[in-house]
């Protein structure tokens, strides 16, 4: 810390190490896992936001330069009479 007026201090708020218990997620075999209060809202919020994103992505307009160029070329060829207007059939 080159340009600091306060000294560097280590935080000491107690031990933060959880020793391994040997059980996956701390649940012993034969016991039923009890979900915590934040798990259901997190799951439904996460999956719901992904679903909304996928629907929005599926219906987004095509703004690529290739699509614009194809439509512009077709419009110009129709004006010049080289290409028939598909709407007139």
PyMOL Python script that loads the backbone (N, CA, C, O; Angstrom):
from pymol import cmd

cmd.read_pdbstr("""\
ATOM      1  N   UNK A   1       0.846  -1.170   0.000  1.00  0.00           N
ATOM      2  CA  UNK A   1       0.000   0.000   0.000  1.00  0.00           C
ATOM      3  C   UNK A   1       0.888   1.227   0.000  1.00  0.00           C
ATOM      4  O   UNK A   1       1.319   1.706   1.049  1.00  0.00           O
ATOM      5  N   UNK A   2       1.145   1.712  -1.161  1.00  0.00           N
ATOM      6  CA  UNK A   2       2.087   2.809  -1.288  1.00  0.00           C
ATOM      7  C   UNK A   2       1.506   4.146  -0.850  1.00  0.00           C
ATOM      8  O   UNK A   2       2.172   4.894  -0.134  1.00  0.00           O
ATOM      9  N   UNK A   3       0.297   4.463  -1.253  1.00  0.00           N
ATOM     10  CA  UNK A   3      -0.257   5.787  -1.002  1.00  0.00           C
ATOM     11  C   UNK A   3      -1.436   5.725  -0.036  1.00  0.00           C
ATOM     12  O   UNK A   3      -2.499   6.276  -0.324  1.00  0.00           O
ATOM     13  N   UNK A   4      -1.268   5.079   1.076  1.00  0.00           N
ATOM     14  CA  UNK A   4      -2.351   4.941   2.039  1.00  0.00           C
ATOM     15  C   UNK A   4      -1.921   5.528   3.371  1.00  0.00           C
ATOM     16  O   UNK A   4      -0.785   5.342   3.809  1.00  0.00           O
ATOM     17  N   UNK A   5      -2.838   6.236   4.008  1.00  0.00           N
ATOM     18  CA  UNK A   5      -2.518   6.817   5.309  1.00  0.00           C
ATOM     19  C   UNK A   5      -2.882   5.876   6.446  1.00  0.00           C
ATOM     20  O   UNK A   5      -2.447   6.086   7.578  1.00  0.00           O
ATOM     21  N   UNK A   6      -3.667   4.849   6.172  1.00  0.00           N
ATOM     22  CA  UNK A   6      -4.030   3.898   7.217  1.00  0.00           C
ATOM     23  C   UNK A   6      -3.205   2.625   7.043  1.00  0.00           C
ATOM     24  O   UNK A   6      -2.909   2.223   5.917  1.00  0.00           O
ATOM     25  N   UNK A   7      -2.841   2.004   8.135  1.00  0.00           N
ATOM     26  CA  UNK A   7      -2.031   0.783   8.024  1.00  0.00           C
ATOM     27  C   UNK A   7      -2.880  -0.398   7.555  1.00  0.00           C
ATOM     28  O   UNK A   7      -4.094  -0.429   7.753  1.00  0.00           O
ATOM     29  N   UNK A   8      -2.222  -1.350   6.941  1.00  0.00           N
ATOM     30  CA  UNK A   8      -2.903  -2.566   6.499  1.00  0.00           C
ATOM     31  C   UNK A   8      -3.224  -3.412   7.721  1.00  0.00           C
ATOM     32  O   UNK A   8      -2.359  -3.644   8.565  1.00  0.00           O
ATOM     33  N   UNK A   9      -4.468  -3.875   7.816  1.00  0.00           N
ATOM     34  CA  UNK A   9      -4.880  -4.672   8.961  1.00  0.00           C
ATOM     35  C   UNK A   9      -5.534  -5.955   8.474  1.00  0.00           C
ATOM     36  O   UNK A   9      -6.229  -5.972   7.459  1.00  0.00           O
ATOM     37  N   UNK A  10      -5.303  -6.996   9.199  1.00  0.00           N
ATOM     38  CA  UNK A  10      -5.932  -8.272   8.879  1.00  0.00           C
ATOM     39  C   UNK A  10      -7.272  -8.350   9.601  1.00  0.00           C
ATOM     40  O   UNK A  10      -7.380  -7.941  10.757  1.00  0.00           O
ATOM     41  N   UNK A  11      -8.263  -8.858   8.944  1.00  0.00           N
ATOM     42  CA  UNK A  11      -9.570  -8.988   9.591  1.00  0.00           C
ATOM     43  C   UNK A  11      -9.574 -10.247  10.444  1.00  0.00           C
ATOM     44  O   UNK A  11      -9.103 -11.303  10.022  1.00  0.00           O
ATOM     45  N   UNK A  12     -10.105 -10.119  11.633  1.00  0.00           N
ATOM     46  CA  UNK A  12     -10.161 -11.258  12.535  1.00  0.00           C
ATOM     47  C   UNK A  12     -11.543 -11.293  13.172  1.00  0.00           C
ATOM     48  O   UNK A  12     -11.788 -10.648  14.191  1.00  0.00           O
ATOM     49  N   UNK A  13     -12.434 -12.049  12.562  1.00  0.00           N
ATOM     50  CA  UNK A  13     -13.791 -12.118  13.082  1.00  0.00           C
ATOM     51  C   UNK A  13     -14.153 -13.540  13.491  1.00  0.00           C
ATOM     52  O   UNK A  13     -15.334 -13.875  13.581  1.00  0.00           O
ATOM     53  N   UNK A  14     -13.190 -14.347  13.729  1.00  0.00           N
ATOM     54  CA  UNK A  14     -13.441 -15.715  14.150  1.00  0.00           C
ATOM     55  C   UNK A  14     -13.011 -16.696  13.087  1.00  0.00           C
ATOM     56  O   UNK A  14     -12.665 -16.302  11.974  1.00  0.00           O
ATOM     57  N   UNK A  15     -13.029 -17.964  13.421  1.00  0.00           N
ATOM     58  CA  UNK A  15     -12.602 -18.971  12.446  1.00  0.00           C
ATOM     59  C   UNK A  15     -13.618 -19.093  11.307  1.00  0.00           C
ATOM     60  O   UNK A  15     -14.827 -19.109  11.541  1.00  0.00           O
ATOM     61  N   UNK A  16     -13.124 -19.175  10.103  1.00  0.00           N
ATOM     62  CA  UNK A  16     -14.000 -19.314   8.950  1.00  0.00           C
ATOM     63  C   UNK A  16     -13.844 -20.674   8.283  1.00  0.00           C
ATOM     64  O   UNK A  16     -14.376 -20.890   7.194  1.00  0.00           O
ATOM     65  N   UNK A  17     -13.142 -21.571   8.902  1.00  0.00           N
ATOM     66  CA  UNK A  17     -12.905 -22.890   8.320  1.00  0.00           C
ATOM     67  C   UNK A  17     -13.938 -23.875   8.851  1.00  0.00           C
ATOM     68  O   UNK A  17     -14.106 -24.016  10.062  1.00  0.00           O
ATOM     69  N   UNK A  18     -14.624 -24.548   7.947  1.00  0.00           N
ATOM     70  CA  UNK A  18     -15.539 -25.616   8.327  1.00  0.00           C
ATOM     71  C   UNK A  18     -14.854 -26.938   8.025  1.00  0.00           C
ATOM     72  O   UNK A  18     -14.601 -27.254   6.862  1.00  0.00           O
ATOM     73  N   UNK A  19     -14.557 -27.702   9.041  1.00  0.00           N
ATOM     74  CA  UNK A  19     -13.882 -28.972   8.777  1.00  0.00           C
ATOM     75  C   UNK A  19     -14.810 -29.916   8.023  1.00  0.00           C
ATOM     76  O   UNK A  19     -16.026 -29.864   8.209  1.00  0.00           O
ATOM     77  N   UNK A  20     -14.254 -30.776   7.177  1.00  0.00           N
ATOM     78  CA  UNK A  20     -15.095 -31.691   6.408  1.00  0.00           C
ATOM     79  C   UNK A  20     -15.775 -32.718   7.307  1.00  0.00           C
ATOM     80  O   UNK A  20     -15.165 -33.254   8.232  1.00  0.00           O
ATOM     81  N   UNK A  21     -17.050 -32.983   7.021  1.00  0.00           N
ATOM     82  CA  UNK A  21     -17.805 -33.956   7.811  1.00  0.00           C
ATOM     83  C   UNK A  21     -17.848 -35.311   7.130  1.00  0.00           C
ATOM     84  O   UNK A  21     -18.143 -36.320   7.771  1.00  0.00           O
ATOM     85  N   UNK A  22     -17.557 -35.346   5.829  1.00  0.00           N
ATOM     86  CA  UNK A  22     -17.577 -36.608   5.115  1.00  0.00           C
ATOM     87  C   UNK A  22     -18.893 -36.888   4.426  1.00  0.00           C
ATOM     88  O   UNK A  22     -18.984 -37.858   3.673  1.00  0.00           O
ATOM     89  N   UNK A  23     -19.931 -36.070   4.652  1.00  0.00           N
ATOM     90  CA  UNK A  23     -21.226 -36.270   4.021  1.00  0.00           C
ATOM     91  C   UNK A  23     -21.452 -35.190   2.977  1.00  0.00           C
ATOM     92  O   UNK A  23     -21.079 -34.033   3.175  1.00  0.00           O
ATOM     93  N   UNK A  24     -22.069 -35.576   1.859  1.00  0.00           N
ATOM     94  CA  UNK A  24     -22.357 -34.625   0.793  1.00  0.00           C
ATOM     95  C   UNK A  24     -23.402 -33.623   1.271  1.00  0.00           C
ATOM     96  O   UNK A  24     -24.489 -34.022   1.688  1.00  0.00           O
ATOM     97  N   UNK A  25     -23.099 -32.359   1.219  1.00  0.00           N
ATOM     98  CA  UNK A  25     -23.944 -31.255   1.678  1.00  0.00           C
ATOM     99  C   UNK A  25     -24.278 -31.368   3.161  1.00  0.00           C
ATOM    100  O   UNK A  25     -25.231 -30.739   3.622  1.00  0.00           O
ATOM    101  N   UNK A  26     -23.530 -32.142   3.906  1.00  0.00           N
ATOM    102  CA  UNK A  26     -23.760 -32.276   5.339  1.00  0.00           C
ATOM    103  C   UNK A  26     -24.973 -33.114   5.690  1.00  0.00           C
ATOM    104  O   UNK A  26     -25.434 -33.063   6.831  1.00  0.00           O
ATOM    105  N   UNK A  27     -25.510 -33.886   4.753  1.00  0.00           N
ATOM    106  CA  UNK A  27     -26.694 -34.708   4.992  1.00  0.00           C
ATOM    107  C   UNK A  27     -26.249 -36.160   5.099  1.00  0.00           C
ATOM    108  O   UNK A  27     -25.641 -36.707   4.179  1.00  0.00           O
ATOM    109  N   UNK A  28     -26.561 -36.771   6.229  1.00  0.00           N
ATOM    110  CA  UNK A  28     -26.177 -38.160   6.429  1.00  0.00           C
ATOM    111  C   UNK A  28     -27.075 -39.073   5.598  1.00  0.00           C
ATOM    112  O   UNK A  28     -28.220 -38.713   5.325  1.00  0.00           O
ATOM    113  N   UNK A  29     -26.591 -40.229   5.193  1.00  0.00           N
ATOM    114  CA  UNK A  29     -27.420 -41.157   4.421  1.00  0.00           C
ATOM    115  C   UNK A  29     -28.651 -41.583   5.219  1.00  0.00           C
ATOM    116  O   UNK A  29     -28.561 -41.908   6.403  1.00  0.00           O
ATOM    117  N   UNK A  30     -29.799 -41.574   4.548  1.00  0.00           N
ATOM    118  CA  UNK A  30     -31.045 -41.949   5.195  1.00  0.00           C
ATOM    119  C   UNK A  30     -31.838 -40.758   5.699  1.00  0.00           C
ATOM    120  O   UNK A  30     -33.039 -40.882   5.940  1.00  0.00           O
ATOM    121  N   UNK A  31     -31.203 -39.611   5.864  1.00  0.00           N
ATOM    122  CA  UNK A  31     -31.914 -38.408   6.296  1.00  0.00           C
ATOM    123  C   UNK A  31     -32.419 -37.645   5.083  1.00  0.00           C
ATOM    124  O   UNK A  31     -31.795 -37.660   4.022  1.00  0.00           O
ATOM    125  N   UNK A  32     -33.557 -36.979   5.249  1.00  0.00           N
ATOM    126  CA  UNK A  32     -34.124 -36.200   4.153  1.00  0.00           C
ATOM    127  C   UNK A  32     -33.514 -34.801   4.176  1.00  0.00           C
ATOM    128  O   UNK A  32     -33.376 -34.182   5.231  1.00  0.00           O
ATOM    129  N   UNK A  33     -33.156 -34.322   2.998  1.00  0.00           N
ATOM    130  CA  UNK A  33     -32.584 -32.976   2.883  1.00  0.00           C
ATOM    131  C   UNK A  33     -33.686 -31.940   3.053  1.00  0.00           C
ATOM    132  O   UNK A  33     -34.729 -32.027   2.404  1.00  0.00           O
ATOM    133  N   UNK A  34     -33.464 -30.974   3.910  1.00  0.00           N
ATOM    134  CA  UNK A  34     -34.426 -29.892   4.100  1.00  0.00           C
ATOM    135  C   UNK A  34     -33.865 -28.650   3.424  1.00  0.00           C
ATOM    136  O   UNK A  34     -32.792 -28.154   3.769  1.00  0.00           O
ATOM    137  N   UNK A  35     -34.628 -28.164   2.448  1.00  0.00           N
ATOM    138  CA  UNK A  35     -34.137 -27.007   1.695  1.00  0.00           C
ATOM    139  C   UNK A  35     -34.217 -25.750   2.545  1.00  0.00           C
ATOM    140  O   UNK A  35     -35.054 -25.632   3.440  1.00  0.00           O
ATOM    141  N   UNK A  36     -33.336 -24.827   2.248  1.00  0.00           N
ATOM    142  CA  UNK A  36     -33.319 -23.560   2.959  1.00  0.00           C
ATOM    143  C   UNK A  36     -34.298 -22.601   2.304  1.00  0.00           C
ATOM    144  O   UNK A  36     -34.783 -22.861   1.203  1.00  0.00           O
ATOM    145  N   UNK A  37     -34.587 -21.504   2.969  1.00  0.00           N
ATOM    146  CA  UNK A  37     -35.612 -20.582   2.510  1.00  0.00           C
ATOM    147  C   UNK A  37     -35.289 -19.862   1.219  1.00  0.00           C
ATOM    148  O   UNK A  37     -36.204 -19.432   0.516  1.00  0.00           O
ATOM    149  N   UNK A  38     -34.037 -19.719   0.888  1.00  0.00           N
ATOM    150  CA  UNK A  38     -33.660 -18.963  -0.307  1.00  0.00           C
ATOM    151  C   UNK A  38     -33.604 -19.832  -1.557  1.00  0.00           C
ATOM    152  O   UNK A  38     -33.534 -19.299  -2.664  1.00  0.00           O
ATOM    153  N   UNK A  39     -33.632 -21.140  -1.414  1.00  0.00           N
ATOM    154  CA  UNK A  39     -33.401 -22.014  -2.561  1.00  0.00           C
ATOM    155  C   UNK A  39     -34.543 -22.000  -3.574  1.00  0.00           C
ATOM    156  O   UNK A  39     -34.286 -21.928  -4.776  1.00  0.00           O
ATOM    157  N   UNK A  40     -35.793 -22.066  -3.123  1.00  0.00           N
ATOM    158  CA  UNK A  40     -36.928 -22.081  -4.061  1.00  0.00           C
ATOM    159  C   UNK A  40     -37.062 -20.757  -4.818  1.00  0.00           C
ATOM    160  O   UNK A  40     -37.198 -20.786  -6.041  1.00  0.00           O
ATOM    161  N   UNK A  41     -37.030 -19.591  -4.146  1.00  0.00           N
ATOM    162  CA  UNK A  41     -37.112 -18.342  -4.923  1.00  0.00           C
ATOM    163  C   UNK A  41     -35.938 -18.170  -5.887  1.00  0.00           C
ATOM    164  O   UNK A  41     -36.108 -17.642  -6.986  1.00  0.00           O
ATOM    165  N   UNK A  42     -34.761 -18.608  -5.482  1.00  0.00           N
ATOM    166  CA  UNK A  42     -33.603 -18.511  -6.366  1.00  0.00           C
ATOM    167  C   UNK A  42     -33.789 -19.396  -7.589  1.00  0.00           C
ATOM    168  O   UNK A  42     -33.521 -18.962  -8.709  1.00  0.00           O
ATOM    169  N   UNK A  43     -34.243 -20.626  -7.393  1.00  0.00           N
ATOM    170  CA  UNK A  43     -34.431 -21.558  -8.504  1.00  0.00           C
ATOM    171  C   UNK A  43     -35.474 -21.038  -9.478  1.00  0.00           C
ATOM    172  O   UNK A  43     -35.223 -20.987 -10.682  1.00  0.00           O
ATOM    173  N   UNK A  44     -36.652 -20.648  -8.969  1.00  0.00           N
ATOM    174  CA  UNK A  44     -37.720 -20.179  -9.857  1.00  0.00           C
ATOM    175  C   UNK A  44     -37.371 -18.835 -10.491  1.00  0.00           C
ATOM    176  O   UNK A  44     -37.732 -18.585 -11.641  1.00  0.00           O
ATOM    177  N   UNK A  45     -36.684 -17.980  -9.767  1.00  0.00           N
ATOM    178  CA  UNK A  45     -36.265 -16.702 -10.353  1.00  0.00           C
ATOM    179  C   UNK A  45     -35.227 -16.894 -11.439  1.00  0.00           C
ATOM    180  O   UNK A  45     -35.290 -16.240 -12.480  1.00  0.00           O
ATOM    181  N   UNK A  46     -34.279 -17.777 -11.210  1.00  0.00           N
ATOM    182  CA  UNK A  46     -33.229 -18.035 -12.190  1.00  0.00           C
ATOM    183  C   UNK A  46     -33.807 -18.688 -13.441  1.00  0.00           C
ATOM    184  O   UNK A  46     -33.536 -18.245 -14.557  1.00  0.00           O
ATOM    185  N   UNK A  47     -34.603 -19.741 -13.257  1.00  0.00           N
ATOM    186  CA  UNK A  47     -35.192 -20.432 -14.414  1.00  0.00           C
ATOM    187  C   UNK A  47     -36.193 -19.537 -15.137  1.00  0.00           C
ATOM    188  O   UNK A  47     -36.274 -19.566 -16.365  1.00  0.00           O
ATOM    189  N   UNK A  48     -36.949 -18.749 -14.393  1.00  0.00           N
ATOM    190  CA  UNK A  48     -37.902 -17.837 -15.022  1.00  0.00           C
ATOM    191  C   UNK A  48     -37.221 -16.771 -15.842  1.00  0.00           C
ATOM    192  O   UNK A  48     -37.682 -16.432 -16.932  1.00  0.00           O
ATOM    193  N   UNK A  49     -36.123 -16.236 -15.331  1.00  0.00           N
ATOM    194  CA  UNK A  49     -35.417 -15.207 -16.093  1.00  0.00           C
ATOM    195  C   UNK A  49     -34.785 -15.789 -17.354  1.00  0.00           C
ATOM    196  O   UNK A  49     -34.727 -15.113 -18.380  1.00  0.00           O
ATOM    197  N   UNK A  50     -34.316 -17.019 -17.293  1.00  0.00           N
ATOM    198  CA  UNK A  50     -33.779 -17.660 -18.494  1.00  0.00           C
ATOM    199  C   UNK A  50     -34.890 -17.892 -19.515  1.00  0.00           C
ATOM    200  O   UNK A  50     -34.680 -17.702 -20.713  1.00  0.00           O
ATOM    201  N   UNK A  51     -36.077 -18.305 -19.047  1.00  0.00           N
ATOM    202  CA  UNK A  51     -37.201 -18.520 -19.965  1.00  0.00           C
ATOM    203  C   UNK A  51     -37.618 -17.216 -20.635  1.00  0.00           C
ATOM    204  O   UNK A  51     -37.887 -17.196 -21.836  1.00  0.00           O
ATOM    205  N   UNK A  52     -37.675 -16.132 -19.873  1.00  0.00           N
ATOM    206  CA  UNK A  52     -38.036 -14.827 -20.449  1.00  0.00           C
ATOM    207  C   UNK A  52     -36.985 -14.397 -21.464  1.00  0.00           C
ATOM    208  O   UNK A  52     -37.331 -13.878 -22.526  1.00  0.00           O
ATOM    209  N   UNK A  53     -35.719 -14.602 -21.159  1.00  0.00           N
ATOM    210  CA  UNK A  53     -34.653 -14.247 -22.090  1.00  0.00           C
ATOM    211  C   UNK A  53     -34.766 -15.041 -23.388  1.00  0.00           C
ATOM    212  O   UNK A  53     -34.606 -14.479 -24.471  1.00  0.00           O
ATOM    213  N   UNK A  54     -35.040 -16.341 -23.289  1.00  0.00           N
ATOM    214  CA  UNK A  54     -35.135 -17.168 -24.493  1.00  0.00           C
ATOM    215  C   UNK A  54     -36.313 -16.761 -25.368  1.00  0.00           C
ATOM    216  O   UNK A  54     -36.197 -16.752 -26.594  1.00  0.00           O
ATOM    217  N   UNK A  55     -37.442 -16.426 -24.757  1.00  0.00           N
ATOM    218  CA  UNK A  55     -38.596 -15.976 -25.539  1.00  0.00           C
ATOM    219  C   UNK A  55     -38.288 -14.640 -26.205  1.00  0.00           C
ATOM    220  O   UNK A  55     -38.597 -14.445 -27.380  1.00  0.00           O
ATOM    221  N   UNK A  56     -37.683 -13.725 -25.460  1.00  0.00           N
ATOM    222  CA  UNK A  56     -37.338 -12.424 -26.038  1.00  0.00           C
ATOM    223  C   UNK A  56     -36.313 -12.579 -27.155  1.00  0.00           C
ATOM    224  O   UNK A  56     -36.389 -11.875 -28.162  1.00  0.00           O
ATOM    225  N   UNK A  57     -35.367 -13.480 -26.995  1.00  0.00           N
ATOM    226  CA  UNK A  57     -34.348 -13.696 -28.019  1.00  0.00           C
ATOM    227  C   UNK A  57     -34.952 -14.322 -29.277  1.00  0.00           C
ATOM    228  O   UNK A  57     -34.525 -14.021 -30.392  1.00  0.00           O
ATOM    229  N   UNK A  58     -35.945 -15.192 -29.093  1.00  0.00           N
ATOM    230  CA  UNK A  58     -36.575 -15.840 -30.246  1.00  0.00           C
ATOM    231  C   UNK A  58     -37.373 -14.851 -31.082  1.00  0.00           C
ATOM    232  O   UNK A  58     -37.474 -15.015 -32.297  1.00  0.00           O
ATOM    233  N   UNK A  59     -37.942 -13.823 -30.451  1.00  0.00           N
ATOM    234  CA  UNK A  59     -38.788 -12.871 -31.161  1.00  0.00           C
ATOM    235  C   UNK A  59     -38.098 -11.545 -31.462  1.00  0.00           C
ATOM    236  O   UNK A  59     -38.755 -10.582 -31.856  1.00  0.00           O
ATOM    237  N   UNK A  60     -36.794 -11.484 -31.282  1.00  0.00           N
ATOM    238  CA  UNK A  60     -36.106 -10.219 -31.567  1.00  0.00           C
ATOM    239  C   UNK A  60     -36.069  -9.971 -33.073  1.00  0.00           C
ATOM    240  O   UNK A  60     -36.005 -10.919 -33.855  1.00  0.00           O
ATOM    241  N   UNK A  61     -36.109  -8.713 -33.481  1.00  0.00           N
ATOM    242  CA  UNK A  61     -36.102  -8.431 -34.918  1.00  0.00           C
ATOM    243  C   UNK A  61     -34.740  -8.732 -35.543  1.00  0.00           C
ATOM    244  O   UNK A  61     -33.700  -8.654 -34.890  1.00  0.00           O
ATOM    245  N   UNK A  62     -34.783  -9.079 -36.825  1.00  0.00           N
ATOM    246  CA  UNK A  62     -33.554  -9.365 -37.564  1.00  0.00           C
ATOM    247  C   UNK A  62     -32.980  -8.046 -38.063  1.00  0.00           C
ATOM    248  O   UNK A  62     -33.552  -7.416 -38.953  1.00  0.00           O
ATOM    249  N   UNK A  63     -31.864  -7.628 -37.503  1.00  0.00           N
ATOM    250  CA  UNK A  63     -31.253  -6.351 -37.867  1.00  0.00           C
ATOM    251  C   UNK A  63     -29.894  -6.545 -38.528  1.00  0.00           C
ATOM    252  O   UNK A  63     -29.057  -5.643 -38.504  1.00  0.00           O
ATOM    253  N   UNK A  64     -29.673  -7.715 -39.116  1.00  0.00           N
ATOM    254  CA  UNK A  64     -28.371  -7.966 -39.724  1.00  0.00           C
ATOM    255  C   UNK A  64     -28.234  -7.187 -41.032  1.00  0.00           C
ATOM    256  O   UNK A  64     -29.229  -6.877 -41.688  1.00  0.00           O
ATOM    257  N   UNK A  65     -27.025  -6.884 -41.393  1.00  0.00           N
ATOM    258  CA  UNK A  65     -26.748  -6.132 -42.615  1.00  0.00           C
ATOM    259  C   UNK A  65     -27.079  -6.972 -43.840  1.00  0.00           C
ATOM    260  O   UNK A  65     -27.454  -6.427 -44.879  1.00  0.00           O
ATOM    261  N   UNK A  66     -26.947  -8.296 -43.735  1.00  0.00           N
ATOM    262  CA  UNK A  66     -27.255  -9.165 -44.864  1.00  0.00           C
ATOM    263  C   UNK A  66     -28.746  -9.124 -45.198  1.00  0.00           C
ATOM    264  O   UNK A  66     -29.115  -9.073 -46.371  1.00  0.00           O
ATOM    265  N   UNK A  67     -29.588  -9.144 -44.197  1.00  0.00           N
ATOM    266  CA  UNK A  67     -31.032  -9.085 -44.432  1.00  0.00           C
ATOM    267  C   UNK A  67     -31.414  -7.749 -45.040  1.00  0.00           C
ATOM    268  O   UNK A  67     -32.208  -7.693 -45.978  1.00  0.00           O
ATOM    269  N   UNK A  68     -30.855  -6.679 -44.511  1.00  0.00           N
ATOM    270  CA  UNK A  68     -31.159  -5.354 -45.052  1.00  0.00           C
ATOM    271  C   UNK A  68     -30.712  -5.259 -46.513  1.00  0.00           C
ATOM    272  O   UNK A  68     -31.447  -4.745 -47.356  1.00  0.00           O
ATOM    273  N   UNK A  69     -29.501  -5.759 -46.811  1.00  0.00           N
ATOM    274  CA  UNK A  69     -28.978  -5.676 -48.176  1.00  0.00           C
ATOM    275  C   UNK A  69     -29.829  -6.501 -49.141  1.00  0.00           C
ATOM    276  O   UNK A  69     -30.076  -6.066 -50.266  1.00  0.00           O
ATOM    277  N   UNK A  70     -30.277  -7.671 -48.726  1.00  0.00           N
ATOM    278  CA  UNK A  70     -31.123  -8.492 -49.585  1.00  0.00           C
ATOM    279  C   UNK A  70     -32.450  -7.791 -49.881  1.00  0.00           C
ATOM    280  O   UNK A  70     -32.904  -7.783 -51.025  1.00  0.00           O
ATOM    281  N   UNK A  71     -33.069  -7.209 -48.864  1.00  0.00           N
ATOM    282  CA  UNK A  71     -34.329  -6.496 -49.074  1.00  0.00           C
ATOM    283  C   UNK A  71     -34.133  -5.253 -49.941  1.00  0.00           C
ATOM    284  O   UNK A  71     -34.980  -4.941 -50.778  1.00  0.00           O
ATOM    285  N   UNK A  72     -33.041  -4.557 -49.747  1.00  0.00           N
ATOM    286  CA  UNK A  72     -32.771  -3.356 -50.548  1.00  0.00           C
ATOM    287  C   UNK A  72     -32.511  -3.730 -52.009  1.00  0.00           C
ATOM    288  O   UNK A  72     -33.004  -3.059 -52.916  1.00  0.00           O
ATOM    289  N   UNK A  73     -31.744  -4.792 -52.241  1.00  0.00           N
ATOM    290  CA  UNK A  73     -31.480  -5.232 -53.619  1.00  0.00           C
ATOM    291  C   UNK A  73     -32.766  -5.684 -54.297  1.00  0.00           C
ATOM    292  O   UNK A  73     -32.996  -5.369 -55.465  1.00  0.00           O
ATOM    293  N   UNK A  74     -33.601  -6.417 -53.579  1.00  0.00           N
ATOM    294  CA  UNK A  74     -34.877  -6.852 -54.150  1.00  0.00           C
ATOM    295  C   UNK A  74     -35.759  -5.652 -54.475  1.00  0.00           C
ATOM    296  O   UNK A  74     -36.401  -5.628 -55.525  1.00  0.00           O
ATOM    297  N   UNK A  75     -35.799  -4.658 -53.592  1.00  0.00           N
ATOM    298  CA  UNK A  75     -36.607  -3.463 -53.836  1.00  0.00           C
ATOM    299  C   UNK A  75     -36.111  -2.715 -55.066  1.00  0.00           C
ATOM    300  O   UNK A  75     -36.915  -2.266 -55.884  1.00  0.00           O
ATOM    301  N   UNK A  76     -34.803  -2.576 -55.205  1.00  0.00           N
ATOM    302  CA  UNK A  76     -34.249  -1.858 -56.362  1.00  0.00           C
ATOM    303  C   UNK A  76     -34.503  -2.617 -57.667  1.00  0.00           C
ATOM    304  O   UNK A  76     -34.801  -2.004 -58.692  1.00  0.00           O
ATOM    305  N   UNK A  77     -34.389  -3.943 -57.632  1.00  0.00           N
ATOM    306  CA  UNK A  77     -34.659  -4.728 -58.838  1.00  0.00           C
ATOM    307  C   UNK A  77     -36.135  -4.659 -59.223  1.00  0.00           C
ATOM    308  O   UNK A  77     -36.462  -4.677 -60.410  1.00  0.00           O
ATOM    309  N   UNK A  78     -37.023  -4.581 -58.242  1.00  0.00           N
ATOM    310  CA  UNK A  78     -38.446  -4.430 -58.544  1.00  0.00           C
ATOM    311  C   UNK A  78     -38.733  -3.067 -59.154  1.00  0.00           C
ATOM    312  O   UNK A  78     -39.559  -2.963 -60.060  1.00  0.00           O
ATOM    313  N   UNK A  79     -38.063  -2.012 -58.674  1.00  0.00           N
ATOM    314  CA  UNK A  79     -38.259  -0.668 -59.220  1.00  0.00           C
ATOM    315  C   UNK A  79     -37.774  -0.613 -60.665  1.00  0.00           C
ATOM    316  O   UNK A  79     -38.412   0.024 -61.503  1.00  0.00           O
ATOM    317  N   UNK A  80     -36.657  -1.269 -60.967  1.00  0.00           N
ATOM    318  CA  UNK A  80     -36.116  -1.272 -62.326  1.00  0.00           C
ATOM    319  C   UNK A  80     -36.887  -2.205 -63.252  1.00  0.00           C
ATOM    320  O   UNK A  80     -36.700  -2.138 -64.467  1.00  0.00           O
ATOM    321  N   UNK A  81     -37.735  -3.059 -62.730  1.00  0.00           N
ATOM    322  CA  UNK A  81     -38.521  -3.965 -63.552  1.00  0.00           C
ATOM    323  C   UNK A  81     -37.822  -5.262 -63.878  1.00  0.00           C
ATOM    324  O   UNK A  81     -38.347  -6.050 -64.664  1.00  0.00           O
ATOM    325  N   UNK A  82     -36.681  -5.515 -63.317  1.00  0.00           N
ATOM    326  CA  UNK A  82     -35.941  -6.748 -63.580  1.00  0.00           C
ATOM    327  C   UNK A  82     -36.577  -7.922 -62.832  1.00  0.00           C
ATOM    328  O   UNK A  82     -36.603  -9.048 -63.328  1.00  0.00           O
ATOM    329  N   UNK A  83     -37.078  -7.647 -61.658  1.00  0.00           N
ATOM    330  CA  UNK A  83     -37.669  -8.682 -60.816  1.00  0.00           C
ATOM    331  C   UNK A  83     -39.138  -8.353 -60.604  1.00  0.00           C
ATOM    332  O   UNK A  83     -39.496  -7.195 -60.390  1.00  0.00           O
ATOM    333  N   UNK A  84     -39.998  -9.383 -60.664  1.00  0.00           N
ATOM    334  CA  UNK A  84     -41.424  -9.160 -60.456  1.00  0.00           C
ATOM    335  C   UNK A  84     -41.718  -8.900 -58.989  1.00  0.00           C
ATOM    336  O   UNK A  84     -41.015  -9.388 -58.104  1.00  0.00           O
ATOM    337  N   UNK A  85     -42.758  -8.130 -58.744  1.00  0.00           N
ATOM    338  CA  UNK A  85     -43.212  -7.881 -57.381  1.00  0.00           C
ATOM    339  C   UNK A  85     -44.019  -9.092 -56.922  1.00  0.00           C
ATOM    340  O   UNK A  85     -45.030  -9.414 -57.548  1.00  0.00           O
ATOM    341  N   UNK A  86     -43.610  -9.772 -55.855  1.00  0.00           N
ATOM    342  CA  UNK A  86     -44.343 -10.974 -55.426  1.00  0.00           C
ATOM    343  C   UNK A  86     -45.728 -10.653 -54.879  1.00  0.00           C
ATOM    344  O   UNK A  86     -46.553 -11.559 -54.758  1.00  0.00           O
ATOM    345  N   UNK A  87     -46.011  -9.408 -54.548  1.00  0.00           N
ATOM    346  CA  UNK A  87     -47.316  -9.020 -54.010  1.00  0.00           C
ATOM    347  C   UNK A  87     -48.382  -8.932 -55.097  1.00  0.00           C
ATOM    348  O   UNK A  87     -49.570  -8.987 -54.781  1.00  0.00           O
ATOM    349  N   UNK A  88     -48.002  -8.798 -56.359  1.00  0.00           N
ATOM    350  CA  UNK A  88     -48.953  -8.572 -57.449  1.00  0.00           C
ATOM    351  C   UNK A  88     -49.580  -9.850 -57.978  1.00  0.00           C
ATOM    352  O   UNK A  88     -50.455  -9.775 -58.841  1.00  0.00           O
ATOM    353  N   UNK A  89     -49.181 -10.996 -57.511  1.00  0.00           N
ATOM    354  CA  UNK A  89     -49.701 -12.262 -58.037  1.00  0.00           C
ATOM    355  C   UNK A  89     -51.115 -12.510 -57.633  1.00  0.00           C
ATOM    356  O   UNK A  89     -51.691 -13.534 -57.998  1.00  0.00           O
TER     357      UNK A  89
END
""", "prot")
cmd.dss("prot")
cmd.show_as("cartoon", "prot")
cmd.util.cbc("prot")
cmd.orient("prot")
